Each structure stands twice: as structure tokens, then as C-alpha cells.
Amino acid sequence: MTSLIAFFILGGAFFSFVGAVGVIRLPDIYTRLQATTKSATLGVMMTMLGAFFYFWYTEGLIDTQLFLAVLFIFTTAPLGAHMIARSAFHADVEPYKLTILNELKRDETNPEDQIIGDTQRVQVQRKKDEDES
């Protein structure tokens, strides 16, 4: 059980560290949000689960507040990052210069061209090529 606790605590510290490095190293708000949402959320969740197992193993205490905190972070952090990213997009924050495809801009500027899947993308491109000929 001690190794499981150590796994969760050290894994949480690792993912939190990776999230912090991502915030420092990544070039724009969209990729920074990706780093913080994915790795820091997982890091906090693993740390809280490690604390839950620690108190359960050493003191026999089952703390439901830790589970509620994990659930709260699991649901609110990705939702908050999504809303921040959409707000940044609507505030005309430019993505990094090497960004190849901006699907949100494509979908909001030309809604009739919303394409689902690569096969339909190829079919629509062929249709456009035929129309131009």
C-alpha cells in the first residue's frame, strides 16, 4: 500500500511539474491552457488520491471531501480552460505563428462548410475542384 501511495504522490508531483514547465515554455495562450489543463489537473488529482490512500491506510479515515475535491477539479478545470480559450479567440488573441489549422475560425467564419471526418473533407475538396473547372 505504501508503494501505491508513493506512486500517486510522486506521479502527482511529476504531472504538476510538467504543467508548470508547459506554462513557461509554450508559446501562446492556447497551448499553455492545454498544458495546465491536462497535466496540472492530473497532477492535483493524483496527489489528492495519494493523500486519500495515505489517511485511509495510516489512520483508517475515509475522507469523502478529498473525493469531492477530485470530482470538482475534474469537472471544472477543463471547462474553465475551454471558456478561457474561447474568450481569447473572440478577443482576437492570435495563435502561434506556426499554427497550421484553426478549426474554430473555419467553423465560425464559414458555417456551411462544417465537415465531419476526413472522407467528407476529401469529397468536399473534390467537389470544389470540379466546380472550379
N, C-alpha and C positions, 0 to 999 in steps of 0.2 A: 504494500500500500504506500510505503514511503517513496518508492520509485515512481508510482503514479502521480503522487503529489508533486514530486520534483519535476516530472515531465511537464505537468500543467504550468507550474510556476516559471520554469525556465523557458518553456515554449511561449508563454505569455510575454516574458521579458524580451525574447528574441523578436517576436512579431511587433511589439511596441517599438523596439529599436529600429526595425526595418521601416516602419511607418514614419518615424522621426527622420530617418535618413532620406526617405522619399520626399518629405516636405521640403527638406533643404536642397536636394539635388535636382528634382524635376523642374521643368522649365515654365509651366503655366498652371493656372488655377485648376484646369480640368484634370490634368494628370496628378496634381497634388491631392485633389479630392479623392481620386482613385486610391492613392497610397494610404491616405488616412482612413478612408472608409474600410478598405479591405483588411489591411494588416493591423491597424490600431484597434479596430473593433474585435478582431480575432484575438489580439493580444490581451485586451481587457477581459474578454470572456474567458480565456484560458486561465488568467490569473485569478479571477473570481471563482472559477470551478476548482482550482487548486486550493484556494482558501476554504471553500466549502468542504472538500475532502479532508483537509487538514483538521478543521474543527470537528468534523464527524468522526475522524479516526482517533484523535487525541482526547477529546472531551465527550464524545458521544452526543454532540449537539447538532441537530439538523436545523440549519438556518434557512428558512424559506425566503428571507429578504435577499439573500445572495442570488437565488434563482429568479426572483422578480427583477433584480438589477440586471442580470444577464438577459432576460427577456426584453426588458426596456431598452437596453443598449442595442440588442439585436434588431429591434424594430425601428428605433428612432435614428440611429446613426446613418444607415443607408438612405432613409427617407430625407433626412436633413441635407445630406450631401447632394442628393438629386435636386432638391429645391434650390440649393446654393448654385449648382451648376446651371440650372435653367435660368436663374436670376442673372447670373453672369453672362449667359448667352443673350438674354434680352436687353442687358445693359451694354451690349456690343463689345464685350471683352474678347479680344481676338485670341484664337488658339495659337499654339506654337507654329512657327513658320513652316515646319516640315510636316504638318498635319496633312494627310492625303485626302481623307474623305470626311466631310462634315454632314452626317446624315440628318441631323436636326435642322440644319439650314436648308438642305434639299427638301425635306418634308414640309417645312413651314413656308418656303417660298414658292413651291410648285406642288400643291397637294394632290393634283390629279395624277402625278407620276409616282405615287407611293407604290413601291414594288416590294413584293414579299418573295424572298428566295432568289437564288442565283439563276434558276431556269427561266423564271419570268423576266429577270433582268436581261438575259440574252435574247428572249423573244421580243421584248420591247425595243432593244437596240436594233435588232434585225428589221423590225417594222419601221423604225425611224430611218434606217439606211435605205429601205425600199421606197419610202415616201420622198426622200431627197432625190432619188434617181429619176 
